[in-house]
Structures are given as structure tokens and as C-alpha cells.
């Protein structure tokens, strides 16, 4: 079994620190026209978020601009996460569920997140979750485009298959997609699971209620992960 967890609003919340740090970084580099307010972050991936932020602010989407922004964003996020006034929460059941999965020899724990790797790891660490608990990590910039046809933009839908490939690298054998569970809080998380034949476990700890997540096709939609016995039973009864 491979279990791939989303980060924001699925395992943790950081009080919008990511959005605020992106806006601050953008304003420092490109001026006050840079605003994160019109951009929908939920379930997106950082390369797409950054492309939309740049387009909205009229900033050229060059490799140099993206690299400079990414460095400044990481620095500003680190500052925000180090500030004790930044609220940070591990969502209900998550620490217990992670501990029990880490202790299960039949489970491989992974993270599948739209964050850039360095900032995703920083968010987890700030909330007391060691990023190295996850033996497989798939990040937003693992999406390179092309999933929905030649020339299609980077998409979260690409990420589960990267997770499956990394499972093969780690264990030296394949895992069936149907034995892979993608846990997330948005219809984007659900769709990326379904697009790859994986199982979708959705939690309404973000902006979407259980009905919206079920309507997106989640195999299971829960208010949160607090009923750990029930979650584990659902995960492992289908293996
Ligand atoms: Mg999320």
C-alpha cells in the first residue's frame, strides 16, 4: 500500500503563511502591483500558482524571474514560520495516523503536494511533522506538463504517476495504482487520484465540504482524519 498525503489543509494549516510569503516576495522583487489576492491556491501546484501570479502582475515568466521568486518566497516563508505569532495547526488525527502508518510494514508513506519541495518541507517541519517520515515525496515542480495532451500545462494530475515511479525506485517492484491512496482536501486532489486509477480519500478540513468532494468522485469523504481506526480499516480492507 502506498499512501500519499497532501499537505495544506489536509495534514496542517499555517494560517495562510504561504500566500502571505508569496505576496511579500513578489512585492519586494516586482513592486506593489504584485498581489496574491485574486489567485486560487487551493489544490493547485506552485508552478501554476506562480505563473498566474506573474500573469496577473504583468511579470515576465522567465526562468530567472521564477528562480529569484522561488528563493525569495522560501526565505520569507521561513521567517513567517519562525514567528511565534504565525498560527500553525496539525489537523485532527494526522499525527496518530502517520505514526501508525509508519509502524506498518505494509504501508509506504508518501507526500504528494503542490508545494515546491523546500517550502513544503518547511511547512511540515514548522508543524512538528518530520518531512523525512515520508519515504516518497512528490512536489509541485515534479509536474512538467503534457499529461492532458502534447503541450498541456503542468498539472497535479501528473503527480500520482511520479509517486508510483518513485515507489518502484524505492522498493524495486511496481505497485498497482488501485493500491495507492491519495489523501487531500480539494476536488483537484480527488481528480488527480482518479486520473491515475488511484483511490481517493478526501477530507473537508479545507474549503470544500464532504458533498463537494464526493461529487468530485472521492471514494471516501470524511470531515477529518480523527477516526484513525476507521481510516486504517478503510485503507487496508481494499488491499
Ligand atoms: Mg490541500
Boltz pocket constraint, residues with backbone or C-beta under 6 A from the ligand:
constraints:
  - pocket:
      binder: B
      contacts: [[A, 6], [A, 7], [A, 8], [A, 9], [A, 10], [A, 42], [A, 43], [A, 184], [A, 185], [A, 186], [A, 206]]
      max_distance: 6.0
